[in-house]
Amino acid sequence: MTESRPRAGRGRRRDRRVYLASHPVLFALLTATRRVPVRRIGRTVLVHDAAPFADALRRVPLDRSAQRTTAGAARRATGGDGFLFDQEGYGHRRTRRDTATMFGTEGVARLRPVWLDVLRRRLAPLADGAEVDIVDVVAELAGAATAALLGVDVAAGAADSPGHALTAAARAAAATAARHHLPGLRWPGQARRDERATARAAAELARLLGVAPEEAARASVLAVASINTTMAAIPRAVAWCADDQWWAAAADAGSRDALVAELLRVTAASPVLPRVAAGPAELAGVGVRAGDRLLLVARHAAHAGRPAPDPGTPVPATVGQLVFGTGPHRCPGARLAHAQLADVLAALAPYRPMVTGARVDRRSALPGWARLTLRATVRAGR
């Protein structure tokens, strides 16, 4: 099902602000090189198109323990090993199977009541004409769901709610770690300050999780990955849905899944996957050497730039789902992300909310909003 969209295109314009304000150097680099499927700049290989992107994840041997990769960021953020991101061989496959079970059908069914309760409580003011900051709502939702996923009690030390406390710690850990990996100028002494800030954030995250020391790093990695991608994706998807007026499709169970897939494609919560080649390979005619840094641009491979999201004519799933990787490197949390966004849109749809205010988060690890206020245009019943 589709609906008339007199403001079609506004969602893309608003979402573009996220990249321009939060990660301008990275966005400029990706924009300047995107017309070439694979481009080498020194020892860095940028991969934009879907086919070489998939090949890089399926066929190129990767150094999963290298610095300036997702695994390296995970180690810096949590103070431990990269767990899911830097294991090899059988251990990696076993961990992925175990994690996929946590995020699978049964895992989603177990966690859904947690985030539905958050949505019921936090969106209720819309019925009275009040504004709601969806970023704050998602912060509680992400933290509460992740705590339930890990089976931990994070009530101790919570300034606002247990969910908020865990989300704040996970976002701080990711943000300080990510600064080491992003392109751009750095002030003298910044590296040392970042190291100290990263250590403090990792310690706070481990304290909140309250798990045994040998388990803290692994739990922290899952918390950082789950919370930061949720915070990046859901508010941006909600803004796009409101700006391009897709609420009728969100309200219809028959079209909602397609809308969710399209919105996850265009928002591309993890727009770039940094990797390092462990051996020689070739991508779209460009040679890759051991030690080369690969910037796999999931945003471009999944066609996030064009076309606009449309549940009536979605892009092929083999392309759109590249935002979650592919093959042995597909994100095990894809099902959970889809379910959470579907429930958020279904809960908001009766109110047909409009965006009344937005502020970009300039310090987050992933492009996102620091504030996104909504107000209902329809007074739905509670």
ABEGO torsion letter per residue (X at the ends): XBBBBAABGAAAAAAAAAAAAABAAAAAAAAAAAABABBBBEABBBBABAAAAAAAAAABBBBAABBGBAAAAAAAAAGBBAEAAABBEAAAAAAAAAAAAAABAAAAAAAAAAAAAAAAAAAAAAAAGBBBBAAAAAAAAAAAAAAAAAGBBAABGBAABAAAAAAAAAAAAAAAAAAAABBEBBBBGAAAAAAAAAAAAAAAAAAAAGBBAAAAAAAAAAAAAAAAAAAAAAAAAAAAAAAAGAAAAAABAAAAAAAAAAAAAAAGABABBBBBBABBBBBGGBBBBBGBBBBBBAAAAAGAAOBBBBAABBBBAAAAAAAAEBEAABBAAAAAAAAAAAAAAAAAAAAGBBBABBBBBAABABBBBABBBBBBABBBBX
